Every structure is written in structure tokens, then in C-alpha cells.
Amino acid sequence: MKKAFILAAFAITLLGSILYAQAPKTQATPKKVRRPAVAGAFYPGNRLLLQRQVDGFLAKAKKVELEGKLIALISPHAGYIYSGPVAAYTYKQLTGRDFDTVILIGPSHRGGFAGASVYNQGPYQTPLGLIEVDSDLANKIIAQDKSIRYISQAHNREHSLEVQLPFLQRTLKDFKIIPILISEPSLKNCRILADAIFKSIKGKKVLIIASTDLSHYQPYKEACRLDKIT
């Protein structure tokens, strides 16, 4: 009786293992791709035209000798016919360098919110291809403070960070990004975000890019005057 019970239990276990092995495996849901929102408006929507334009801007920009370790850059955000030549000077400094992750920080033009919105979802897409998001590092940053979270509406149509990506794709290789948006750039919010980033990036080669208007609507002479005193 005991021997028959053991054989029956073994048979049931074996049958269960076979059925489990034959069962279709549940596939992980692919992460949603963030499609380009301003391709064809702020920059060319065609891959070859975009590549030629960005490469043309970079060819005319000069690389300068930087002292010390490069940790951050500032770049404008606007249509490439306005900001492209200036942005190229920023990204020219990346030639010959490599980073694990590029953290992009910019202002939100799509509604107000407190704190910061850190994108931790699927890859960003441009006409030049997909850029993976460093979701693990993004989640570490989010975990540092309750005012830091992911707000999908803030990122869906935002251009301030998207226009940076084709320049990164033409100057860096094998990198990931973390897009971060701020609606209220108060000193308090900036300090909270800076502290969260600093605590999270240890052990990684990270570059920070701040996206800004630089000069907005001023006449050329007035913009030059302001540049000299700021």
C-alpha cells in the first residue's frame, strides 16, 4: 500500500512537470516606446535629412579643451533652425567621450506640477532610432524623495528634452538616458533633485545635460549684452 502511494505521488509529480514544460510561456509585456512628438516640426522627421543637418551643425562647431572631469553641459531647446548651431557647440564636446547614462533635465511646457517628473518607462524614439532608458537608475532617483515621481502627461508631448536626443545619437555610443522635467524650478526643488541624483549615481559614468532657452525673444544686441553679464 505504502509503495503504491509513493509510485502514484511520483507519477503525479512527473505528469505535472511535463504539463508545465509544455504550457506556453507568458511573455513579458514590452515597454511602451515614447514616440517623437516634434519630429518634422522642430527638426527633420526624415532620418537622412536629420542626420545630415545634425552632422552639418557639428562640423561647424569647435571643440574646446576642458579642464577637469566633464560632468554637465547646458544646451538650448528650440527648432533646429534657431538653436541647432548653438547646441552643436555643446555636443561637440562629447566627441571621443563615453558615458553610461545621460541625465537630461529640462522645463515642462505641458502643465504645472510640484517637484520633478522622472521618466522610467520604455525607450525614446527619434528618426535616428531608439534610445534605451536607464529605468533602474531612474527608479533609484525616484525613491529618494516623495516629490520626485513619474508623470506621464508631462513627457508625452514635451520638446525640451526630445530635441537633445539626435545630437546625443550622433556623438555618443552605447548610452542610456533619464529624462527629467521640472515645472517649478525653485531653489528648493532643484536642491531636492540634485541631492537625489547625487545619492543615486555613485559608481556610474553619468553626464548631466540641462536644457534651457538661453535667450528668449530678445534682439541680438540685447542678447549679447545679457550674455556678457550673466
NUGUVO-772867 format. One record per atom (N, C-alpha, C): y, z, x; residue in one letter. Coordinates in pm, whole numbers, padded with zeros to 5 digits, always signed. Atoms other than C-alpha are relative to their C-alpha. Example, Ala and Ser with C-alpha at 12.3 -4.5 7.8 and 13.67 -1.06 7.14 Angstrom:
REM NUGUVO-772867
-00119+00000+00089a-00450+00780+01230a+00120+00000+00090a-00119-00006-00082s-00106+00714+01367s+00109+00073-00077s
***
This chain:
REM NUGUVO-772867
-00120+00000+00083m+00000+00000+00000m+00126+00000+00086m-00115-00011-00089k+00242+00101+00274k+00018-00129+00078k-00006+00123-00078k+00151-00210+00477k+00053-00114-00085k-00045+00105+00090a+00208-00435+00175a+00150+00012-00026a-00143-00023+00024f+00551-00275+00115f+00083-00049+00118f-00071+00042-00122i+00658-00338+00477i+00006-00152+00007i+00004+00147-00004l+00545-00703+00457l+00095-00061-00104l-00089+00050+00105a+00735-00752+00130a+00146+00015+00040a-00137-00023-00044a+01051-00599+00273a+00040-00100+00108a-00027+00097-00107f+01024-00822+00581f+00023-00139-00057f-00012+00132+00061a+00976-01131+00363a+00134-00016-00070a-00128+00005+00070i+01281-01047+00152i+00116-00013+00099i-00104+00006-00102t+01493-00990+00463t+00008-00137+00063t+00006+00133-00062l+01377-01318+00619l+00056-00105-00094l-00048+00096+00098l+01445-01510+00297l+00152+00009-00015l-00145-00018+00011g+01793-01360+00272g+00073-00061+00117g-00062+00056-00120s+01871-01461+00629s+00003-00152-00006s+00007+00146+00010i+01757-01819+00564i+00103-00052-00100i-00095+00043+00102l+01961-01848+00245l+00144+00014+00048l-00135-00021-00053y+02269-01706+00420y+00036-00108+00101y-00025+00103-00101a+02232-01952+00706a+00025-00135-00063a-00015+00129+00066q+02206-02242+00462q+00122-00006-00091q-00115-00002+00091a+02500-02132+00248a+00121-00063+00068a-00120+00063-00059p+02822-02332+00300p+00096+00107+00049p-00093-00096-00059k+03062-02150+00528k+00139-00017-00061k-00136+00004+00053t+03401-02059+00386t+00096-00030+00114t-00093+00039-00104q+03667-02235+00591q+00133+00073-00018q-00129-00066+00005a+03991-02062+00682a+00105-00095-00056a-00106+00082+00058t+04289-02186+00484t+00098-00041+00109t-00093+00042-00105p+04504-02399+00715p+00141+00050-00029p-00135-00049+00017k+04852-02265+00775k+00092-00112-00047k-00093+00098+00054k+05129-02440+00588k+00097-00047+00108k-00091+00058-00098v+05336-02675+00802v+00142+00002-00055v-00140+00004+00039r+05713-02636+00789r+00052-00140+00032r-00042+00139-00017r+05827-02995+00734r+00147-00007+00041r-00141+00014-00039p+06154-03122+00884p+00090-00012-00122p-00091-00001+00114a+06444-03058+00648a+00119-00094+00018a-00121+00079-00022v+06724-03257+00813v-00025-00123+00087v+00030+00125-00071a+06543-03543+00990a+00054-00117-00082a-00060+00112+00070g+06719-03868+00906g+00142+00028-00043g-00138-00037+00034a+07046-03680+00849a+00072+00056+00122a-00060-00060-00119f+07128-03453+01143f-00047-00070+00127f+00056+00072-00115y+06909-03655+01379y-00095-00108-00054y+00084+00110+00050p+06694-03972+01356p-00134+00049-00053p+00130-00034+00057g+06387-03948+01137g-00113-00080+00059g+00100+00083-00065n+06206-04214+01338n-00033+00055+00138n+00042-00063-00126r+06003-04086+01634r+00060-00069+00122r-00048+00072-00118l+06101-04358+01882l+00152+00009+00012l-00146-00009-00005l+06470-04354+01787l+00045+00140+00041l-00034-00137-00035l+06480-03975+01812l-00026+00025+00148l+00034-00019-00141q+06307-03975+02149q+00103-00068+00091q-00099+00073-00080r+06547-04237+02285r+00135+00069-00001r-00130-00065+00009q+06852-04054+02159q+00003+00129+00082q+00005-00126-00074v+06748-03715+02299v-00009-00027+00150v+00013+00033-00142d+06642-03867+02631d+00131-00055+00056d-00129+00053-00043g+06975-04051+02648g+00101+00110+00022g-00089-00114-00018f+07169-03729+02598f-00036+00077+00127f+00045-00076-00116l+06959-03552+02862l+00031-00073+00130l-00025+00079-00121a+07004-03836+03112a+00145+00013+00046a-00141-00010-00034k+07382-03793+03099k+00044+00143+00032k-00033-00140-00027a+07377-03413+03124a-00033+00037+00143a+00022-00044-00137k+07392-03233+03457k-00073+00133+00002k+00068-00127-00021k+07160-02960+03574k+00074+00078+00106k-00074-00084-00093v+07332-02670+03748v-00095+00101+00064v+00079-00102-00068e+07195-02419+03997e+00029+00136-00062e-00015-00129+00065l+07137-02094+03813l-00054+00111+00090l+00044-00114-00080e+07116-01764+03998e-00080+00096-00088e+00080-00096+00073g+06851-01516+03896g-00097-00065-00096g+00102+00043+00095k+06597-01543+03617k+00064-00051-00128k-00052+00056+00125l+06670-01766+03318l-00070+00068-00118l+00058-00070+00114i+06619-01558+03004i+00058-00045-00134i-00063+00039+00127a+06859-01704+02746a+00098-00114+00020a-00094+00111+00002l+07067-02009+02658l+00069-00004-00136l-00072+00021+00124i+07325-02099+02394i+00008-00150-00026i-00004+00142+00035s+07314-02430+02208s+00064-00018-00138s-00064+00023+00130p+07521-02576+01922p-00096-00057-00103p+00079+00063+00105h+07384-02686+01587h+00093-00081-00091h-00074+00093+00086a+07527-02988+01409a-00074-00133+00007a+00057+00132-00016g+07449-03354+01365g+00007-00043+00145g+00006+00035-00142y+07348-03503+01698y+00118-00084+00047y-00116+00078-00042i+07645-03743+01699i+00115+00090+00038i-00104-00096-00034y+07863-03432+01723y-00043+00095+00111y+00042-00108-00091s+07657-03175+01913s-00102-00042+00104s+00108+00040-00090g+07386-03375+02091g+00036-00001+00148g-00035+00002-00143p+07570-03438+02422p+00020+00139+00058p-00021-00137-00048v+07666-03069+02447v-00133+00075+00007v+00132-00065+00000a+07319-02943+02351a-00083-00046+00120a+00077+00053-00112a+07177-03167+02623a+00027+00076+00129a-00031-00080-00119y+07359-02963+02890y-00080+00131-00001y+00083-00120+00011t+07177-02655+02759t-00144-00030+00040t+00143+00026-00018y+06832-02812+02757y-00032-00068+00132y+00021+00057-00133k+06879-02994+03087k-00044+00109+00098k+00033-00111-00089q+06846-02651+03249q-00147+00040-00009q+00141-00035+00017l+06486-02630+03126l-00095-00092+00075l+00087+00094-00071t+06354-02926+03324t-00062+00068+00121t+00071-00062-00111g+06090-02810+03569g-00036+00145-00022g+00033-00140+00031r+06050-02471+03399r-00109+00005-00107r+00099-00018+00106d+05781-02331+03172d+00010+00139-00059d-00005-00126+00074f+05771-02058+02910f-00116+00005-00098f+00105-00017+00100d+05501-01915+02685d+00056-00021-00140d-00058+00000+00134t+05729-01873+02387t+00152-00013+00008t-00146+00012+00012v+06082-01976+02292v+00040+00066-00132v-00052-00068+00119i+06256-01738+02051i+00136-00061-00033i-00124+00064+00045l+06524-01923+01855l+00069+00089-00102l-00075-00087+00090i+06794-01715+01688i+00123-00075-00049i-00114+00072+00055g+07048-01868+01454g+00047+00059-00132g-00055-00050+00127p+07264-01807+01147p-00065-00068-00119p+00055+00056+00123s+07134-01858+00796s+00111-00067-00080s-00093+00072+00087h+07316-02121+00590h-00054-00008-00142h+00070+00014+00128r+07081-02076+00293r-00012+00132-00074r+00003-00125+00075g+07175-01749+00128g+00011+00122+00089g-00019-00122-00076g+07254-01397+00235g-00117+00096-00014g+00103-00104+00002f+07012-01120+00323f+00031+00100+00110f-00021-00103-00101a+07012-00797+00520a-00101-00015+00113a+00093+00001-00113g+06853-00765+00863g-00025-00139+00054g+00037+00128-00061a+06666-01059+01015a-00128-00053-00064a+00121+00064+00052s+06407-01308+00894s-00073-00068+00115s+00081+00052-00110v+06133-01382+01148v-00111-00088-00057v+00100+00094+00049y+05918-01689+01082y-00133+00024+00071y+00132-00030-00058n+05549-01601+01134n-00110-00084-00064n+00093+00083+00075q+05383-01885+00943q-00056-00114+00086q+00060+00114-00069g+05237-02225+01033g+00100-00076+00086g-00083+00072-00097p+05374-02481+01278p+00121-00069-00063p-00116+00082+00037y+05712-02653+01261y-00031-00144+00037y+00021+00142-00027q+05707-03030+01242q+00134-00071+00019q-00112+00092-00016t+05960-03281+01376t-00060-00140+00011t+00055+00134-00021p+05927-03660+01409p-00075-00015+00132p+00068+00005-00129l+05805-03587+01764l-00133+00075+00000l+00128-00070+00007g+05509-03379+01645g+00013+00144-00046g+00006-00139+00043l+05404-03023+01564l+00029+00095+00115l-00022-00108-00096i+05519-02708+01743i-00062+00127-00058i+00067-00120+00048e+05296-02403+01709e+00094+00120+00003e-00077-00124+00008v+05450-02071+01609v-00082+00113+00060v+00067-00116-00059d+05364-01759+01809d-00005+00112-00104d+00007-00094+00113s+05259-01565+01500s-00030+00142+00045s+00034-00135-00048d+05112-01273+01695d+00125+00072+00050d-00122-00061-00051l+05438-01208+01878l+00102+00020-00112l-00091-00013+00114a+05638-01269+01561a-00033+00125-00082a+00041-00118+00077n+05437-01002+01380n+00030+00130+00074n-00037-00118-00079k+05496-00757+01665k+00148+00032-00018k-00144-00019+00019i+05870-00810+01629i+00028+00055-00140i-00018-00045+00139i+05850-00767+01250i-00038+00147-00016i+00050-00137+00014a+05658-00441+01291a+00094+00105+00059a-00087-00095-00068q+05939-00282+01493q+00101+00068-00092q-00103-00058+00086d+06181-00224+01205d-00013-00056-00142d+00015+00041+00140k+06180-00238+00825k+00102-00105-00042k-00101+00100+00034s+06493-00456+00823s-00036-00139+00052s+00046+00128-00053i+06301-00732+01002i-00124-00041-00078i+00115+00049+00077r+06067-00939+00785r+00008-00152-00011r+00000+00145+00021y+05982-01294+00680y+00051-00031-00139y-00057+00044+00128i+06194-01451+00404i-00013-00151-00005i+00032+00142-00002s+06056-01793+00321s+00118-00088-00038s-00111+00082+00046q+06365-01921+00137q+00103-00024+00110q-00099+00014-00106a+06579-01864+00445a-00034-00114+00095a+00043+00097-00101h+06374-02101+00660h-00027-00140-00055h+00048+00127+00056n+06277-02378+00418n+00091-00118+00028n-00094+00111-00016r+06594-02590+00449r+00101+00023+00112r-00098-00036-00104e+06772-02430+00746e+00001-00101+00115e-00013+00101-00105h+06908-02672+01008h+00033+00058+00137h-00053-00051-00126s+07048-02441+01278s-00105+00012+00110s+00108-00010-00098l+06710-02395+01448l-00078-00130+00010l+00076+00125-00001e+06543-02720+01347e+00057-00102+00099e-00059+00102-00088v+06793-02931+01543v-00022+00031+00148v+00029-00034-00140q+06699-02746+01863q-00136-00055+00045q+00140+00026-00034l+06334-02846+01847l-00026-00131+00073l+00025+00123-00076p+06342-03213+01956p+00041+00010+00147p-00040-00020-00140f+06529-03108+02271f-00106+00080+00075f+00107-00078-00063l+06261-02848+02344l-00123-00087+00024l+00118+00085-00013q+05989-03106+02286q+00012-00101+00113q-00020+00097-00108r+06143-03339+02543r+00021+00066+00136r-00025-00068-00128t+06198-03072+02811t-00108+00100+00039t+00103-00099-00031l+05910-02821+02785l-00137-00051-00043l+00138+00032+00037k+05531-02844+02764k-00074+00130-00031k+00090-00112+00030d+05271-02610+02614d+00076+00129-00031d-00078-00117+00039f+05508-02368+02445f-00015+00023-00150f-00006-00035+00142k+05527-02188+02112k+00141+00048-00032k-00133-00043+00041i+05829-02086+01911i-00008+00116-00098i-00020-00098+00106i+05952-01799+01696i+00141-00021-00055i-00132+00016+00061p+06239-01897+01464p+00046+00129-00069p-00056-00121+00059i+06462-01604+01366i+00139-00031-00056i-00129+00023+00065l+06754-01618+01122l+00068+00132-00033l-00081-00116+00035i+07034-01369+01071i+00108-00045-00098i-00104+00033+00097s+07265-01372+00769s+00128+00076+00029s-00116-00084-00031e+07494-01087+00869e-00008+00043+00147e+00011-00030-00144p+07547-01083+01249p+00083+00120+00043p-00072-00122-00038s+07682-00728+01262s-00057+00054+00130s+00047-00059-00125l+07656-00532+01583l-00127+00081-00023l+00118-00079+00032k+07404-00301+01414k-00124-00088-00013k+00114+00090+00020n+07177-00586+01303n-00044-00064+00131n+00033+00064-00128c+07197-00754+01642c-00070+00096+00095c+00064-00100-00087r+07107-00434+01825r-00142+00030-00045r+00135-00026+00051i+06809-00369+01599i-00094-00114+00039i+00083+00116-00034l+06678-00722+01653l-00024-00009+00150l+00014+00007-00145a+06744-00716+02027a-00101+00103+00050a+00093-00106-00040d+06557-00387+02062d-00143-00035-00040d+00133+00039+00047a+06264-00519+01857a-00060-00108+00088a+00048+00107-00088i+06238-00831+02072i-00037+00056+00137i+00023-00057-00133f+06265-00634+02397f-00132+00079+00005f+00122-00081+00003k+05983-00399+02294k-00126-00085-00017k+00116+00081+00036s+05756-00687+02190s-00039-00104+00103s+00026+00116-00086i+05782-00945+02469i-00054+00035+00138i+00047-00040-00133k+05654-00744+02764k-00128-00073+00037k+00118+00070-00048g+05407-00943+02971g-00004-00148-00035g-00003+00142+00037k+05509-01284+02833k+00124-00066+00061k-00114+00078-00049k+05733-01558+02972k+00074-00054-00123k-00072+00030+00124v+05989-01578+02695v+00141-00050+00032v-00137+00049-00005l+06309-01779+02661l+00064+00023-00136l-00074-00020+00124i+06572-01691+02401i+00110-00105-00008i-00106+00098+00023i+06796-01962+02258i+00080+00044-00122i-00090-00035+00110a+07096-01865+02046a+00069-00126-00049a-00060+00119+00060s+07214-02136+01809s+00132+00039-00067s-00132-00035+00052t+07585-02134+01723t+00083-00125-00019t-00090+00114+00021d+07867-02360+01608d+00084-00030+00124d-00089+00010-00116l+08058-02301+01936l+00144-00022-00046l-00134+00029+00049s+08369-02470+01792s-00012-00067-00136s+00018+00049+00136h+08415-02535+01422h+00134-00046-00058h-00114+00062+00068y+08680-02772+01285y+00131-00001+00078y-00126+00002-00073q+08946-02705+01550q+00026-00137+00062q-00032+00122-00076p+09130-03004+01701p-00044+00017+00145p+00056-00004-00135y+09010-03095+02051y+00082+00089+00095y-00084-00079-00092k+09309-02942+02236k-00010+00149-00030k+00012-00141+00037e+09282-02618+02040e-00137+00054+00040e+00134-00043-00041a+08907-02602+02105a-00005+00025+00150a-00003-00019-00146c+08969-02645+02479c+00076+00127+00036c-00077-00122-00028r+09232-02369+02472r-00083+00124-00029r+00083-00115+00035l+08994-02132+02297l-00115+00017+00098l+00109-00007-00097d+08715-02219+02541d+00042+00074+00127d-00049-00059-00125k+08932-02105+02832k+00021+00150-00010k-00029-00143+00014i+08999-01762+02687i-00117+00079-00058i+00117-00070+00056t+08654-01682+02547t-00119-00013+00092t
***
